[in-house]
Amino acid sequence: MSNAVIRSLPRFPFAIAAATASLAFSGYVQPARAVDAAPKAVAAKSTNADDSIRPFKAHVPQAQLNDLRKRIAATRWPDKEIVNDDSQGIQTTQVRELVRYWGTKYDWRKAEAQLNALPQFVTKIDGVDIHFIHVRSRNPNALPVILTHGWPGSIFEFVNTIGPLTDPEKYGGKAEDAFDVIIPSIPGYGFSGRPTELGWNPDRTARAWDVLMKRLGYTHYVSQGGDHGSVISDALARQAPAGLRAIHLNMPATVPGGLMKSILAGDPAPTELTPAERDAYQSLSTFFGRNAAYGAMMVTRPQTIGYSLSDSPSGLAAWTYEKIAQWSDSDGVPERVLTRDAILNDITLYWLTNTGASSSRFYWENNNNNFSAEAQKTRDIKVPVAITVFPHEIYRAPETWSKQAYPSLYYYNQVSKGGHFAAWEQPQLFAEELRAAFKTVR
């Protein structure tokens, strides 16, 4: 989930305490031996390092995979929770089962092969290497779309959408529905470089995305995002670079400023709200009151949580898996909608690239409320906006709020299944929504 908690929240002492408590859950693992934390990549050299686009293949040294299994085997587990639900955090039984599988049966080489079967590249933008997948459709009139992940997601969220988007006829669509697909890793995530200077916030990332699309030769394109991807797409739309035709969001910032203040203050829902608005208000009240401590930690102390995420595989798994369980449309059992291997592909990518701390810093850089229309300045957006509401998103954006927040809204739809990780959970439905949403801007 992207940064929805700001430093000035009145409940911060509680939120920080809750987030810090989860550090104890991570435990301490004695390293087996020193191993280079950065995975190796096979990239073609270029005489022009500034704007060259270099082919990329992922290959993690076997020593790193061996080290991961040794660390998992050496996990020091905390005491079991003393409640019968997840009110104290992700339950021990779930995490132990996931980690047991991770340390004995999971095969990263299959994930690596899945990525390496796709065209991957790296290019330097604004001083940082940007890793991305780029799959062109066979249709010469395909619409280019840049898809942006969030936290605790990654490029793996979108891999299964590539077929339906680039080859729609094979998946129930029409040839004219085709997209060229570009899937970058946010700086500090995955195989992208880790920024070594301040300022890599959503605005700067959005500018980098436009540079990337122009560098690939596209004169026009559309942008899609959820979580951090929604915030980056919003920023891109505010900047309105030449060629950006529209954006599509599945976690839009629609909450009116006054209502957001009431939510953060813990006030009851105003009586004048419609049923849909009341439902959204209550969902966000629950989120901020019970489930936002992780965000408080990463907004205020990303380096502190980074030590745990970089040193303890089990701690990283618990920190990440909890959110996948809470936010997917799975009744708290994400394996109902995602395979265990798919979940571990994502978690393992964070581990092998050692991006627990650097990915958390995006929250520190953003430091904003990503549900608030006022905070995100959505009314400044003139670019056409499309929204799809998935039923198990952190909150279901009402159409009334969406129209008020985004004056250029031209497409709004609610679907019957899916959660926060819409593309990951429901790739076919996600692709169908993009076809419908962008049909009129081709």
Beta strands, then each sheet from edge to edge (+ up, - down):
strand 1: 40-43
strand 2: 53-59
strand 3: 120-125
strand 4: 128-135
strand 5: 143-148
strand 6: 179-184
strand 7: 221-225
strand 8: 244-249
strand 9: 385-389
strand 10: 409-414
sheet 1: 1+ 2- 3+ 4- 6+ 5+ 7+ 8+ 9+ 10+
end
